[in-house]
Amino acid sequence: MARSRRPVKPPVRGRERWEADARAAIGPKAEGGRLPLLVGPPEDPEAEFLQRIGYPGSPPYTRGIQPTMYRGRLWTFRQYSGFGSAAATNRRFHFLLAGGQTGLSVAFDLPTQNGYDSDHDRAVGEVGRCGVPIASLGDMRTLFRGLPLDRATVSMTINATAPILTSLLVAVAEENGVPRARLGGTVQNDILKEYVARGTYIYPPVASLRLAVDLIEFATREMPQWNYISVSGYHMREAGATAVQEVAFTIANAMAYVRAVQERGLDLDEFLPRLSFFFSSDRNFLEEIAKFRAARRLWASVVEETFHARGARSKQLRFHTQTAGSSLTAQQPELNVVRTTLEALAAVLGGTQSLHTNALDEALGLPTEPSARLALRTQQILAEESGVANTADPLGGAYEIEYLTDRIEREAREYLARIGEMGGALPAIERGFFAAEIAREAYRTARAREAKEDVVVGVNEYVEGNPRFTLFPEVGGRGVAVQRVSPAEERRQVRSVRRWRSERDAAATAAALERLERGTSAGENVMPLVLAGVRAGATLGEIADVWRRLFGEHHPSRAF
């Protein structure tokens, strides 16, 4: 039997000659940039493969968490939707499911995210604008009317009010014969990143973390198919974070949640398999593929070395991906289809478990039905026609990909060490470290675009022929039709909330809210109390106000 031969390294002299020729041909551009001009094989390829790359479904999970990846099961097509009213969003969900979507993903409007009912003074002008308004059990019933909650999983992008929206969903599901134990899906419930990037927090960080862990504890014991937290790097990336910062800050936040769960006394090998992540897929194609691989390997290492979890599934980083909203342009919006396709392909090549593809018109407004269909079809073409789903980690072993994977992991570890010296993610967030680092990078990017060092096609270069667009294409001229939420929708929602309050049992509602206040003060898990409250007719804003009285409201850091 012939012995296998070790790969032969190219002669040093040959590489030196190539570098000299390349530099002479390219000139000054041969220097600089985030990648070397050419990456070669590692010093010891066999050891590198066994220790750093491995096989799909095996530690350190660089190549994916499933042995067969998409040959065994495709990623979930999960298009994010929500606008106008619960009824309008329900129609969009039916439209997407009929078109081949395999999971529901709910976007809530800003009043709902910030704990205000639709008729609150602070909600004026924002009701239904960037998501669906949900103030009561009646709204939630309308949102999910006729939808197969026993088959289609539900993802809810909600954080400060996550215990309330999860309770509303549980109540509606059980009214429709789907017990909480069979309810599948994910709630974001990642409040820490709100203090860094999005800003839809209500209470101080310590109180907010307590509510997040209450939800985790409740779902761990009573909702075995529910993913009770999705630690999100997406919003930090949208705010300007680099790929390295996205990985490092997301994993630092995840570590804070793990420690909080440990303090609650939960078994990590019971908790960790249902902790999930949410990442952006941005414009730098190769870097994004490597980012996902680096995040998987780094998380497996952190779980084993820092938390000493034993189960294989505890070490597997499962994640949802959304293509980068910040990469979409109002100028030449048809080009967003190309950007989104490349970003979606990077997520698939990086091994995502579910995916949302942005619509071409999202830089102008909410997606129209045709643009939402095209975004979904983009995923379906990748899955059915491109061939990339036929093998696991098809770019694994490529010199550039492995170099980038190593670099992102190494630099993310350096950030984690700095955060550890501060005492962890919570103190680092409170002193403004995350936000300052991201703001610095966002400023650098803005300057680079002004100087045309970072080219955005149709924005700072290749602008000739930019189409004229209008929010009202019916007025005339060439334009892009944009979904609009009319003021009438807001007025209808306000009337609906007020009618809900007038028709409920006021005494039962008041008793449930009083019980919630007592139980929260006594340190009880709030979830059973919230569930009883929404069933008694309490609105989202009324429940949030109970906690406002007890915890107070958070005011942002001015550290940077």
C-alpha positions in Angstrom: 0.0 0.0 0.0 1.5 3.3 -1.0 2.3 5.8 1.7 0.5 9.2 1.5 2.8 12.0 0.7 2.9 15.3 2.7 2.2 18.4 0.6 5.3 19.9 -0.9 5.7 23.6 0.0 6.6 25.9 -2.9 10.2 27.0 -3.0 10.9 30.2 -1.1 12.8 31.6 -4.1 9.7 31.1 -6.3 7.5 33.0 -3.9 10.1 35.8 -3.7 10.1 36.1 -7.4 6.3 36.2 -7.6 6.1 38.9 -4.9 8.7 41.0 -6.7 6.8 40.7 -10.1 3.5 41.4 -8.4 4.7 44.5 -6.6 6.3 45.8 -9.8 3.0 45.2 -11.7 0.6 46.7 -9.1 2.7 49.4 -7.6 1.6 51.1 -4.4 -1.7 49.1 -4.2 0.4 46.0 -3.4 0.7 47.3 0.1 -2.0 47.8 2.7 -5.6 46.4 2.8 -7.1 43.9 5.2 -5.7 40.9 3.3 -2.3 39.9 2.2 -1.9 39.9 -1.6 -1.6 36.1 -1.5 -1.9 33.6 1.3 -0.1 30.3 1.1 -0.5 26.9 2.9 0.2 26.7 6.7 3.5 25.3 8.0 1.9 22.0 9.0 -1.2 21.4 7.0 -2.2 18.1 8.6 -2.0 19.5 12.1 -3.8 22.7 11.0 -6.7 20.6 9.6 -7.1 18.4 12.7 -6.8 21.2 15.3 -8.3 24.2 13.7 -10.6 23.1 10.8 -11.8 19.5 11.4 -15.0 18.0 10.0 -18.6 19.4 9.9 -20.5 18.4 13.0 -17.4 17.8 15.0 -15.4 20.1 17.4 -14.3 22.8 17.0 -17.3 23.2 14.6 -15.3 25.5 12.2 -17.0 23.8 9.3 -20.5 23.7 10.6 -22.6 22.2 13.4 -24.2 19.4 11.4 -22.3 16.6 9.7 -24.2 16.9 6.4 -25.2 20.6 6.7 -27.6 21.5 3.9 -27.5 18.1 2.3 -29.5 16.9 5.3 -31.7 20.0 5.8 -31.8 23.4 4.2 -31.6 26.6 6.3 -34.9 28.1 7.3 -36.2 30.8 5.0 -37.4 33.3 7.6 -38.5 36.7 6.1 -38.9 39.5 8.6 -42.3 41.2 8.4 -44.5 43.6 10.3 -46.2 46.9 9.4 -49.4 48.9 9.7 -51.6 46.7 11.7 -51.9 43.1 13.0 -54.4 42.4 10.2 -52.1 43.7 7.4 -49.1 41.8 8.8 -51.3 38.6 9.1 -52.0 38.9 5.4 -48.3 39.3 4.6 -47.5 36.2 6.6 -50.1 34.2 4.7 -48.6 35.6 1.4 -45.1 34.6 2.4 -46.0 31.1 3.6 -47.9 30.5 0.4 -44.7 31.5 -1.5 -42.5 29.0 0.2 -41.3 30.7 3.4 -40.7 28.2 6.1 -40.7 30.3 9.3 -42.4 33.4 10.5 -40.4 36.5 11.8 -42.2 39.3 13.5 -41.1 43.0 13.4 -42.7 45.1 16.1 -43.2 48.9 15.9 -41.2 51.2 18.1 -44.0 51.9 20.7 -44.4 48.1 21.2 -40.6 47.7 21.5 -40.5 50.5 24.1 -43.4 49.4 26.2 -46.1 51.9 25.1 -49.6 51.2 24.0 -50.6 52.5 20.6 -52.7 55.4 22.1 -49.9 56.7 24.3 -48.7 60.3 23.7 -45.2 59.0 22.9 -46.6 56.6 20.3 -48.0 59.3 18.0 -46.7 59.1 14.5 -44.9 55.8 15.1 -47.7 53.3 15.3 -47.2 50.6 12.7 -44.4 52.5 10.9 -41.5 50.0 11.3 -43.3 47.0 12.5 -46.6 45.7 13.7 -48.3 47.4 16.7 -49.3 44.9 19.5 -50.9 46.3 22.6 -53.3 43.5 23.7 -54.2 39.8 23.5 -56.7 40.9 20.9 -54.0 42.3 18.6 -52.0 39.1 19.0 -55.0 37.0 18.1 -55.4 39.0 14.9 -51.7 38.7 14.1 -51.7 34.9 14.1 -55.2 34.2 12.9 -55.2 31.1 10.7 -51.5 30.5 10.9 -50.1 27.0 11.6 -48.4 27.6 15.0 -48.0 23.9 15.4 -45.9 23.7 12.2 -44.4 27.1 11.4 -41.8 28.4 13.8 -42.1 32.0 15.0 -39.2 34.4 15.5 -39.9 37.6 17.4 -37.5 40.5 17.4 -38.3 42.0 20.7 -36.2 42.7 23.8 -37.3 45.1 26.6 -40.9 43.8 26.3 -39.9 40.2 25.4 -41.6 38.6 28.5 -44.9 40.3 27.5 -44.8 39.4 23.8 -43.8 35.8 24.6 -46.7 35.6 27.1 -49.1 36.9 24.5 -47.9 34.3 22.0 -48.2 31.5 24.5 -51.8 32.6 25.3 -52.8 32.7 21.6 -51.2 29.4 20.8 -52.9 27.7 23.7 -56.3 29.2 22.7 -55.7 27.5 19.4 -54.9 24.1 20.8 -51.1 24.4 20.6 -49.6 23.8 24.1 -46.6 25.8 25.0 -44.5 22.6 25.1 -45.1 22.3 21.3 -44.5 26.0 20.4 -41.4 26.3 18.3 -39.4 29.5 17.5 -37.2 32.1 19.0 -37.5 35.4 20.9 -34.5 37.7 20.7 -34.6 38.7 24.4 -31.1 40.2 24.0 -31.4 43.4 26.1 -27.6 44.0 26.5 -27.0 45.0 22.9 -29.8 47.6 23.2 -27.6 49.7 25.4 -24.9 49.5 22.8 -26.6 49.9 19.4 -30.4 49.9 19.0 -31.6 51.9 22.1 -35.0 50.2 22.6 -34.3 49.6 26.3 -36.6 50.8 29.1 -35.2 49.8 32.5 -31.6 49.9 33.9 -29.4 47.0 32.7 -29.5 45.0 35.9 -33.3 45.0 36.1 -33.5 44.3 32.4 -31.1 41.3 32.7 -33.3 39.9 35.5 -36.4 40.0 33.2 -34.4 38.3 30.4 -33.3 35.5 32.7 -36.9 35.1 34.1 -38.0 34.4 30.5 -35.1 32.0 30.0 -35.8 30.1 33.2 -39.6 29.8 32.4 -39.0 28.6 28.9 -36.3 26.2 30.0 -38.8 24.4 32.2 -42.0 24.8 30.2 -41.2 25.4 26.5 -38.8 22.7 25.4 -38.9 23.7 21.7 -38.5 27.4 22.3 -35.2 29.3 21.8 -35.4 31.8 24.6 -32.6 34.1 23.6 -30.9 35.1 20.3 -27.7 37.1 21.2 -27.4 39.6 18.5 -24.4 41.1 16.7 -26.5 42.3 13.8 -27.5 45.6 15.3 -24.0 46.4 16.4 -22.8 45.7 12.9 -25.5 48.0 11.5 -24.3 50.7 13.9 -20.8 50.5 12.4 -19.0 47.6 14.1 -16.3 45.7 12.2 -16.6 41.9 11.7 -14.2 41.4 14.6 -16.2 43.7 16.9 -19.4 42.0 15.9 -18.0 38.6 16.9 -16.3 39.8 20.1 -19.0 41.9 21.5 -21.7 39.3 20.7 -19.8 36.6 22.4 -19.0 38.8 25.4 -22.8 39.5 25.8 -23.5 35.8 25.5 -21.0 35.1 28.3 -22.8 37.6 30.5 -26.1 35.8 29.9 -24.5 32.5 30.7 -23.1 33.8 34.0 -26.5 35.2 34.9 -28.2 31.9 34.2 -25.6 30.1 36.3 -26.4 32.4 39.2 -30.1 31.5 38.8 -29.0 27.8 39.3 -29.9 26.5 35.8 -27.9 23.6 34.3 -25.7 24.9 31.5 -26.1 21.8 29.5 -29.8 22.3 29.6 -29.6 26.0 28.8 -26.9 26.3 26.2 -28.3 24.1 23.4 -31.2 26.6 23.0 -29.1 29.7 23.1 -28.9 31.1 19.6 -27.1 34.0 17.8 -28.0 36.5 15.2 -25.4 38.0 12.8 -25.3 40.4 9.9 -23.9 39.4 6.5 -22.3 42.4 5.1 -20.6 43.4 1.8 -17.1 41.9 2.3 -17.8 38.5 0.8 -14.7 36.5 2.0 -14.5 38.2 5.4 -18.1 37.4 6.1 -17.7 33.7 5.3 -14.7 33.6 7.6 -16.5 35.5 10.3 -19.1 32.9 10.7 -16.5 30.1 10.9 -14.4 32.0 13.4 -17.5 32.7 15.6 -18.4 29.0 15.7 -14.8 28.0 16.7 -14.4 30.7 19.3 -17.8 30.0 20.9 -16.9 26.2 21.2 -13.7 27.2 22.9 -15.3 29.6 25.3 -18.0 27.2 26.3 -15.5 24.4 27.0 -12.6 26.4 28.6 -14.6 29.1 30.5 -17.8 27.4 31.4 -16.8 23.7 31.3 -20.1 22.6 29.7 -20.0 18.9 28.8 -22.6 18.4 26.1 -21.7 18.5 22.4 -24.8 20.6 21.6 -23.8 23.1 24.3 -20.7 24.0 22.3 -22.5 24.5 18.9 -23.1 28.1 17.9 -26.4 28.2 16.0 -27.2 31.4 14.3 -29.7 33.3 12.1 -28.4 35.7 9.5 -29.9 38.8 8.0 -28.3 40.5 5.0 -27.0 44.0 5.9 -29.7 46.7 5.9 -26.9 49.3 6.1 -25.6 48.2 2.8 -28.8 49.1 1.0 -28.9 52.3 -1.0 -31.7 54.6 -2.1 -29.7 55.5 -5.1 -30.1 52.9 -7.9 -32.1 50.6 -5.6 -32.2 47.8 -8.1 -28.5 47.2 -7.3 -29.6 46.1 -3.8 -30.6 42.8 -5.3 -27.0 42.2 -6.2 -25.7 43.2 -2.8 -28.3 41.1 -1.0 -27.5 38.0 -3.2 -23.8 38.2 -2.4 -24.5 38.7 1.3 -26.9 35.8 1.4 -24.4 33.6 -0.4 -21.8 34.5 2.2 -24.2 33.5 5.0 -24.9 30.1 3.3 -21.2 29.4 2.6 -20.6 30.4 6.3 -23.1 27.8 7.5 -26.2 29.8 8.8 -29.2 27.9 10.2 -31.7 30.5 9.0 -31.7 33.5 6.8 -33.6 36.7 6.0 -32.8 38.4 2.7 -33.6 42.2 2.5 -35.8 43.6 -0.1 -34.5 46.0 -2.8 -36.7 48.9 -1.6 -36.0 48.8 2.1 -33.8 51.9 1.9 -36.9 53.8 0.8 -39.6 52.2 3.0 -41.3 49.0 4.0 -41.1 46.2 1.4 -43.9 45.9 -1.1 -45.3 42.4 -1.9 -43.3 42.2 -5.2 -40.0 43.1 -3.5 -40.7 40.7 -0.6 -41.3 37.9 -3.1 -38.1 38.7 -4.9 -36.2 38.6 -1.7 -37.6 35.2 -0.8 -37.0 33.9 -4.4 -33.3 35.0 -3.9 -33.0 32.4 -1.1 -34.8 29.8 -3.1 -32.5 30.2 -6.1 -29.4 29.8 -3.8 -31.0 26.7 -2.3 -32.3 25.0 -5.4 -30.1 26.2 -8.3 -26.7 27.4 -7.2 -25.3 24.0 -6.0 -23.7 25.5 -2.9 -26.0 23.5 -0.6 -24.6 20.2 -2.0 -21.5 20.0 0.1 -20.7 21.2 3.6 -18.3 24.2 4.0 -17.3 24.2 0.3 -14.6 26.9 0.9 -13.0 25.2 3.9 -9.3 24.8 3.4 -9.0 27.7 1.0 -5.9 29.6 2.1 -7.5 33.0 2.2 -10.6 31.8 4.1 -8.5 30.0 6.7 -6.2 33.0 7.1 -9.2 35.3 7.6 -10.9 32.8 10.0 -7.7 32.7 12.1 -7.3 36.5 12.1 -10.9 37.2 13.1 -10.8 34.7 15.9 -7.4 36.0 17.2 -8.5 39.7 17.1 -11.9 38.8 18.8 -10.0 37.0 21.6 -8.0 40.2 22.1 -11.2 42.2 22.6 -12.6 39.5 24.9 -9.5 39.8 27.1 -10.0 43.6 27.3 -13.6 43.1 28.2 -12.7 40.5 30.8 -10.3 43.0 32.5 -13.2 45.4 32.9 -15.3 42.7 34.7 -17.3 41.4 31.7 -19.8 42.8 29.3 -22.2 44.5 31.7 -19.5 46.8 33.3 -18.0 47.4 29.8 -21.4 48.4 28.5 -22.2 50.6 31.5 -18.9 52.5 31.0 -19.6 53.0 27.2 -16.7 50.9 25.9 -18.7 48.9 23.3 -20.5 52.0 22.0 -17.2 54.1 21.8 -15.4 51.4 19.9 -18.3 51.1 17.4 -18.6 54.8 17.0 -14.9 55.2 16.3 -15.2 52.6 13.5 -18.4 54.1 12.1 -16.6 57.5 11.9 -13.6 55.9 10.1 -16.0 54.3 7.6 -17.8 57.6 6.9 -14.5 59.4 6.3 -13.4 56.6 4.0 -16.6 56.9 1.9 -16.2 60.7 1.7 -12.7 60.2 0.4 -13.9 57.4 -2.0 -11.5 55.0 -0.4 -14.5 52.8 0.3 -16.6 52.7 -2.9 -20.4 52.4 -2.7 -21.6 51.9 -6.3 -24.2 54.5 -7.2 -23.5 56.6 -4.1 -20.0 57.9 -4.3 -18.9 56.4 -7.6 -20.7 55.3 -10.8 -23.6 57.7 -10.1 -24.5 58.5 -13.7 -27.9 57.3 -14.6 -29.2 57.2 -11.1 -33.0 56.7 -11.5 -35.3 59.4 -10.1 -37.5 57.9 -7.4 -40.5 59.2 -5.6 -42.6 58.1 -2.6 -45.6 58.7 -4.8 -44.9 57.1 -8.2 -48.6 57.6 -9.2 -47.8 61.3 -9.6 -45.8 60.5 -12.7 -42.3 59.9 -13.9 -40.0 56.9 -13.4 -40.1 55.8 -9.8 -39.9 53.0 -7.3 -43.2 52.1 -5.6 -42.9 52.3 -1.8 -45.1 50.7 0.9 -46.7 53.4 3.0 -48.5 53.2 6.3 -51.4 55.7 6.3 -52.4 57.8 9.3 -55.8 56.1 9.1 -54.1 52.8 10.1 -52.8 54.5 13.3 -56.2 55.9 14.1 -57.9 52.5 13.7 -55.3 50.9 16.0 -55.8 53.6 18.6 -59.5 53.0 18.6 -59.0 49.3 18.8 -56.8 49.6 22.0 -59.4 51.9 23.7 -62.2 49.6 22.7 -60.2 46.6 24.2 -59.9 48.5 27.6 -63.6 49.4 27.7 -64.8 45.9 27.0 -62.5 43.9 29.4 -63.2 43.0 33.1 -61.6 46.0 34.7 -61.5 44.5 38.2 -59.8 41.3 37.0 -57.2 43.3 35.1 -56.5 45.5 38.1 -56.1 42.5 40.3 -53.7 40.8 37.9 -51.5 44.0 37.6 -51.4 44.3 41.4 -50.4 40.6 41.7 -47.6 41.3 39.1 -46.3 44.2 41.1 -46.2 42.3 44.3 -44.6 39.2 42.7 -41.9 41.3 40.9 -41.0 43.1 44.1 -40.7 39.8 45.9 -38.3 38.4 43.3 -40.7 35.8 41.8 -40.3 34.8 38.2 -42.5 37.3 36.3 -43.5 35.0 33.4 -46.5 33.2 35.1 -47.7 36.6 36.4 -47.5 38.3 33.0 -49.3 35.4 31.4 -52.1 35.7 33.9 -52.1 39.5 33.3 -52.5 39.3 29.5 -55.2 36.7 29.9 -57.0 39.1 32.3 -56.9 41.8 29.6 -53.9 43.9 30.7 -52.2 45.7 27.9 -48.5 45.8 27.0 -48.1 49.4 28.2 -49.8 48.7 31.5 -47.5 45.8 32.3 -44.5 47.8 31.2 -45.6 50.6 33.5 -45.6 48.3 36.5 -41.9 47.7 36.0 -41.3 51.4 35.3 -42.6 52.2 38.7 -40.5 49.4 40.3 -37.2 49.7 38.4 -37.2 53.2 36.9 -36.0 54.1 33.4 -32.5 53.9 32.1 -30.7 57.0 30.8 -28.0 56.5 28.2 -24.3 56.8 29.1 -22.5 59.9 27.9 -19.1 58.2 28.4 -17.9 58.9 24.8 
